[in-house]
Amino acid sequence: MFGKRKKLLQHGAQADAVAIDVRIHGGRSGAAGMSPVWYELRLRVHYPDGTTAEVDSRLGSDLRGAPASVGVGDIVPVRYDPGQPETVLLDEAALLVRRDERKRALDEAAVERAERKLAGLPDIDTSKPPPSDEQLRKAYQGWRTAAARTKESKAAHKRAEAAAASKGDVLRLFNTSMKRAAEEKSAREKYNALRKQRPDWTPDLNDPDNVSGS
């Protein structure tokens, strides 16, 4: 059973789920100290094809406390077996990554507000609506596309150098790689700026439009 869980968590398809019911257990004091806090969860899984299913899951156990907290309405990452979509496990590792990213984004926003206050600048305008999922998706795709182009340009420049191409060609490819690197940096900064406003958002790794890059 443990081997199957490990395999599913490592190689299962990724999806998101909404916690629609949460039951908290443990947290009681006794002779051995405070018992571990863990959660029974009812999740509504949203599969990439648009279908949904409700499954039961756990976070932690009576022997091992939950590494993070989950509340009703929270969006949590899961892994599932494409051959048996009803076989679903909460992806604790991804959950912790999201938690840390949210905390980091909130901390950075708090520091930025404090710095602006000391500099006599107006506070960040919170009246504007946060960026939409579509805006974030496009910004993320733009960054990954730019990153892939940068990688390709650097590789082309290295190949030209290794093949002893003409100085003109090497210089042209070098300039192109520098231009691509600047475009990638700009796209990354744009995405990060939007991401700070929506620390809850994460890219859909199953989206074929998300181009991989370095």
Secondary structure, DSSP 4 states (H G I P E B T S, - for coil): -HHHHHHHHHHSEEEEEEEEEEEEE---EETTEEPPPEEEEEEEEE-TTS-EEEEEEEES-SSS--SS---TT-EEEEEEETTEEEEEEE-HHHHHHHHHHHHHHHHHHHHHHHHHHHTTPPPP--SSPPPPHHHHHHHHHHHHHHHHHHHHHHHHHHHHHHTT--HHHHHHHHHHHHHHHHHHHHHHHHHHHHHHH-TT----TT-TTS----
